[in-house]
């Protein structure tokens, strides 16, 4: 996670953006980059959400394909706990 900007003008812009907004330079740059991406019809929040949704959908598909073990199936709250100890299984 390294970004080493060797452009004095960019550093000056980052410092000025931080001063004007009251944010850190990193936060000011992050906000500016998000605005730039949105201006080009690429919302980083939507991409992040879509990625998470894809992971969840993949897990759901795996779950649907796995028939499981009927002997260990959870059919009630009591199935979550060990009969002998009362602790979660």
C-alpha positions as a Markdown table, in Angstrom:
| # | Residue | x | y | z |
|---|---|---|---|---|
| 1 | Unk | 0.0 | 0.0 | 0.0 |
| 2 | Unk | 2.5 | 2.6 | -1.1 |
| 3 | Unk | 2.0 | 5.6 | -3.2 |
| 4 | Unk | 4.9 | 8.0 | -3.5 |
| 5 | Unk | 3.9 | 11.1 | -5.5 |
| 6 | Unk | 7.0 | 12.9 | -6.7 |
| 7 | Unk | 5.2 | 15.9 | -8.1 |
| 8 | Unk | 5.4 | 19.1 | -6.1 |
| 9 | Unk | 2.3 | 20.5 | -7.6 |
| 10 | Unk | 0.2 | 17.5 | -6.7 |
| 11 | Unk | 1.6 | 17.7 | -3.1 |
| 12 | Unk | 0.7 | 21.4 | -3.0 |
| 13 | Unk | -2.8 | 20.6 | -4.3 |
| 14 | Unk | -3.2 | 17.9 | -1.7 |
| 15 | Unk | -2.1 | 20.2 | 1.1 |
| 16 | Unk | -4.4 | 22.9 | -0.1 |
| 17 | Unk | -7.4 | 20.5 | -0.4 |
| 18 | Unk | -6.7 | 19.3 | 3.1 |
| 19 | Unk | -6.5 | 22.8 | 4.5 |
| 20 | Unk | -9.7 | 24.0 | 2.7 |
| 21 | Unk | -11.7 | 20.9 | 3.7 |
| 22 | Unk | -10.3 | 20.4 | 7.2 |
| 23 | Unk | -9.5 | 16.8 | 6.2 |
| 24 | Unk | -6.3 | 14.9 | 6.1 |
| 25 | Unk | -4.4 | 14.9 | 2.8 |
| 26 | Unk | -5.3 | 11.2 | 2.3 |
| 27 | Unk | -9.0 | 11.8 | 2.9 |
| 28 | Unk | -9.0 | 14.8 | 0.6 |
| 29 | Unk | -7.3 | 12.8 | -2.1 |
| 30 | Unk | -9.7 | 9.9 | -1.6 |
| 31 | Unk | -12.7 | 12.1 | -1.9 |
| 32 | Unk | -11.3 | 13.8 | -5.0 |
| 33 | Unk | -10.6 | 10.4 | -6.7 |
| 34 | Unk | -14.1 | 9.2 | -5.8 |
| 35 | Unk | -15.6 | 12.3 | -7.4 |
| 36 | Unk | -13.4 | 11.8 | -10.5 |
| 37 | Unk | -14.5 | 8.2 | -10.9 |
| 38 | Unk | -18.2 | 9.1 | -10.4 |
| 39 | Unk | -17.8 | 11.9 | -13.1 |
| 40 | Unk | -16.7 | 9.1 | -15.4 |
| 41 | Unk | -19.8 | 6.9 | -14.5 |
| 42 | Unk | -17.8 | 4.6 | -12.3 |
| 43 | Unk | -19.0 | 4.6 | -8.7 |
| 44 | Unk | -16.5 | 2.9 | -6.4 |
| 45 | Unk | -19.1 | 2.3 | -3.8 |
| 46 | Unk | -21.3 | 0.4 | -6.3 |
| 47 | Unk | -18.2 | -1.7 | -7.4 |
| 48 | Unk | -17.4 | -2.5 | -3.8 |
| 49 | Unk | -21.0 | -3.5 | -3.0 |
| 50 | Unk | -21.3 | -5.5 | -6.2 |
| 51 | Unk | -18.1 | -7.4 | -5.2 |
| 52 | Unk | -19.6 | -8.3 | -1.8 |
| 53 | Unk | -22.9 | -9.3 | -3.3 |
| 54 | Unk | -21.0 | -11.6 | -5.8 |
| 55 | Unk | -19.2 | -13.3 | -2.9 |
| 56 | Unk | -22.5 | -13.8 | -1.0 |
| 57 | Unk | -24.2 | -15.2 | -4.1 |
| 58 | Unk | -21.3 | -17.6 | -4.7 |
| 59 | Unk | -21.5 | -18.8 | -1.1 |
| 60 | Unk | -25.3 | -19.3 | -1.4 |
| 61 | Unk | -24.8 | -21.3 | -4.6 |
| 62 | Unk | -22.3 | -23.5 | -2.9 |
| 63 | Unk | -24.7 | -24.0 | 0.0 |
| 64 | Unk | -27.5 | -25.0 | -2.4 |
| 65 | Unk | -25.3 | -27.6 | -4.2 |
| 66 | Unk | -24.2 | -29.2 | -0.9 |
| 67 | Unk | -26.8 | -31.8 | 0.2 |
| 68 | Unk | -25.3 | -31.7 | 3.7 |
| 69 | Unk | -25.5 | -34.4 | 6.3 |
| 70 | Unk | -29.1 | -35.0 | 7.4 |
| 71 | Unk | -28.0 | -36.3 | 10.8 |
| 72 | Unk | -26.4 | -32.9 | 11.6 |
| 73 | Unk | -29.1 | -30.7 | 10.0 |
| 74 | Unk | -30.4 | -27.9 | 12.1 |
| 75 | Unk | -34.1 | -28.0 | 12.3 |
| 76 | Unk | -34.7 | -26.2 | 15.6 |
| 77 | Unk | -32.9 | -23.9 | 18.1 |
| 78 | Unk | -32.1 | -26.9 | 20.2 |
| 79 | Unk | -30.1 | -28.5 | 17.4 |
| 80 | Unk | -27.6 | -25.6 | 17.8 |
| 81 | Unk | -26.5 | -26.9 | 21.3 |
| 82 | Unk | -24.9 | -30.0 | 22.5 |
| 83 | Unk | -27.3 | -32.1 | 24.6 |
| 84 | Unk | -24.6 | -33.2 | 27.1 |
| 85 | Unk | -22.9 | -29.8 | 27.7 |
| 86 | Unk | -25.4 | -27.3 | 26.6 |
| 87 | Unk | -22.6 | -25.5 | 24.7 |
| 88 | Unk | -23.0 | -24.4 | 21.1 |
| 89 | Unk | -22.0 | -27.2 | 18.6 |
